[in-house]
């Protein structure tokens, strides 16, 4: 594969992971805020609930979009980076499973723990992609 094409695919994969990570981070922050309001006994507004539901839908749709950068990494023979991306996806999924303010598991401590796992998995993914860049 031409060096320029390899570089472009790695860059696209990196940008797609970054974009999804930003979306998940925004979702985490909004859910954490909603959980805090719930814990303080403050009711959320219908607009806030609608915004959170829309953001949840976008995150859910984004999970299937992560298959694209993973496929690109596999196409390039970057198995370690692809596996790291799979771990990042799994960490995001663990957040998504609990991140509903009506869920009893949706506590500030659990949300923060899931975010720490996401950050660690994202950083590992970026490290593996960076190593792939160095092989060009």
Secondary structure as GFF3:
##gff-version 3
##sequence-region A 1 136
A	DSSP	alpha_helix	3	40	.	.	.	ID=ss1
A	DSSP	alpha_helix	46	75	.	.	.	ID=ss2
A	DSSP	alpha_helix	79	98	.	.	.	ID=ss3
A	DSSP	alpha_helix	108	134	.	.	.	ID=ss4
###
